[in-house]
């Protein structure tokens, strides 16, 4: 597999920079899970959140303590998980190896393989299928042991590019469920998407434009 063979895919080198900028750019991209039989489960990323431990108070407090943030210090552009309330959450490492930084994928709009996703995660309201980071992991049938530390352009789980969304289509907020670092504007979601998670940001950012 080479960069030339898959020009539409995100590649590990694309994640070597600032996770905040990367989280914004990921909106609209496709997350694609290919099952062993060849079935594709795919969704459009409609919400993402950044963590950048060298300047992020969340990484040294509460559930994002030093030992947990160290898990992010792998080469850029590789998948990893952290666990919250017993559920694995999918993220991708950013910056250079040895620096704890990542983007958490928080919500998807399902586009391919909805029936299989519903088998993995039966729900009454379809909008509840992938509108949260733990929900999308379950719907895609992801298992950390199979995916962790694999590159973002791997066969089983990869990211496909999409045209950059204009600023008018993107909402910037604080992140979810934090005390320290709760005022940082590092969460991004697609304006008006019904698939965005229903969670409430840690604080209002009254001075930030949408």
NORMODA-V149189 format. One record per residue. N is the residue number from 1. RES is the residue in one small letter. SS is DSSP state (helix for helix, strand for strand, loop for the rest). NEAR is the number of other C-alpha atoms within 10 Angstrom. D_LAST is the distance of its C-alpha to the last C-alpha in whole Angstrom. Layout:
# NORMODA-V149189
N|RES|SS|NEAR|D_LAST  N|RES|SS|NEAR|D_LAST
This chain:
# NORMODA-V149189
1|x|loop|8|39  2|x|loop|8|38  3|x|loop|12|35  4|x|loop|8|37  5|x|loop|8|37  6|x|loop|12|34  7|x|loop|11|32  8|x|loop|13|29  9|x|strand|20|28  10|x|loop|22|26  11|x|loop|23|29  12|x|helix|21|30  13|x|helix|16|29  14|x|helix|13|26  15|x|helix|25|25  16|x|loop|18|27  17|x|loop|15|24  18|x|loop|17|21  19|x|helix|23|19  20|x|helix|21|16  21|x|helix|13|16  22|x|helix|19|18  23|x|helix|25|16  24|x|helix|25|13  25|x|helix|17|16  26|x|helix|28|17  27|x|loop|26|15  28|x|loop|22|17  29|x|loop|21|20  30|x|strand|23|23  31|x|strand|24|25  32|x|strand|22|28  33|x|strand|23|31  34|x|strand|16|35  35|x|loop|15|37  36|x|loop|9|41  37|x|loop|6|42  38|x|loop|9|40  39|x|loop|12|37  40|x|strand|19|34  41|x|strand|22|31  42|x|strand|24|27  43|x|strand|24|24  44|x|strand|22|21  45|x|strand|24|18  46|x|strand|27|15  47|x|strand|31|14  48|x|strand|27|15  49|x|strand|26|15  50|x|strand|27|17  51|x|strand|30|20  52|x|strand|23|22  53|x|helix|20|25  54|x|helix|11|26  55|x|helix|10|23  56|x|loop|18|22  57|x|helix|19|24  58|x|helix|21|23  59|x|helix|23|26  60|x|helix|17|29  61|x|strand|14|28  62|x|loop|12|28  63|x|loop|17|28  64|x|strand|20|27  65|x|loop|13|30  66|x|helix|15|32  67|x|helix|11|34  68|x|helix|15|31  69|x|helix|21|29  70|x|helix|16|32  71|x|loop|16|32  72|x|loop|30|29  73|x|loop|20|31  74|x|loop|22|32  75|x|loop|22|32  76|x|loop|28|29  77|x|loop|27|28  78|x|strand|24|30  79|x|strand|27|29  80|x|strand|25|30  81|x|strand|22|29  82|x|strand|18|29  83|x|strand|12|30  84|x|strand|12|28  85|x|loop|7|30  86|x|loop|8|33  87|x|strand|14|30  88|x|strand|19|30  89|x|strand|22|26  90|x|strand|24|26  91|x|strand|25|24  92|x|strand|28|25  93|x|strand|33|26  94|x|loop|32|25  95|x|loop|23|27  96|x|loop|18|30  97|x|loop|15|33  98|x|loop|13|33  99|x|loop|20|30  100|x|loop|25|28  101|x|strand|34|25  102|x|strand|32|23  103|x|strand|30|20  104|x|strand|23|20  105|x|strand|25|20  106|x|strand|28|18  107|x|strand|27|19  108|x|strand|31|20  109|x|strand|23|21  110|x|strand|24|25  111|x|strand|14|26  112|x|strand|16|30  113|x|loop|16|32  114|x|helix|18|31  115|x|helix|12|34  116|x|helix|16|35  117|x|helix|22|32  118|x|helix|17|33  119|x|helix|13|36  120|x|helix|16|35  121|x|loop|18|32  122|x|loop|15|34  123|x|loop|12|31  124|x|loop|8|31  125|x|loop|7|28  126|x|helix|13|27  127|x|helix|15|23  128|x|helix|18|24  129|x|loop|25|26  130|x|loop|26|23  131|x|loop|24|20  132|x|loop|20|21  133|x|helix|22|22  134|x|helix|20|26  135|x|helix|21|26  136|x|helix|25|25  137|x|helix|24|28  138|x|helix|21|30  139|x|helix|22|30  140|x|loop|29|30  141|x|loop|17|33  142|x|loop|20|32  143|x|loop|13|35  144|x|helix|16|34  145|x|helix|9|38  146|x|helix|9|37  147|x|helix|18|34  148|x|loop|16|34  149|x|loop|19|34  150|x|loop|18|34  151|x|strand|24|32  152|x|loop|27|29  153|x|strand|23|31  154|x|loop|18|34  155|x|loop|14|36  156|x|loop|18|35  157|x|strand|21|31  158|x|strand|20|29  159|x|strand|23|26  160|x|strand|20|26  161|x|loop|17|23  162|x|loop|16|21  163|x|loop|10|20  164|x|loop|12|16  165|x|loop|15|13  166|x|loop|7|12  167|x|helix|12|8  168|x|helix|10|8  169|x|helix|13|9  170|x|strand|18|7  171|x|strand|17|5  172|x|strand|21|6  173|x|strand|25|8  174|x|loop|22|12  175|x|loop|24|14  176|x|strand|17|17  177|x|loop|13|20  178|x|loop|18|21  179|x|loop|14|22  180|x|loop|16|22  181|x|loop|19|19  182|x|loop|21|17  183|x|loop|16|15  184|x|loop|19|14  185|x|loop|19|11  186|x|loop|23|13  187|x|strand|23|12  188|x|strand|26|10  189|x|strand|26|10  190|x|strand|22|11  191|x|loop|16|9  192|x|loop|11|12  193|x|loop|14|14  194|x|loop|14|17  195|x|loop|24|18  196|x|loop|24|15  197|x|loop|21|17  198|x|loop|11|17  199|x|loop|11|17  200|x|loop|12|16  201|x|strand|17|14  202|x|loop|18|16  203|x|loop|17|15  204|x|loop|13|12  205|x|loop|16|10  206|x|loop|8|10  207|x|loop|6|10  208|x|loop|11|6  209|x|loop|9|4  210|x|loop|14|0
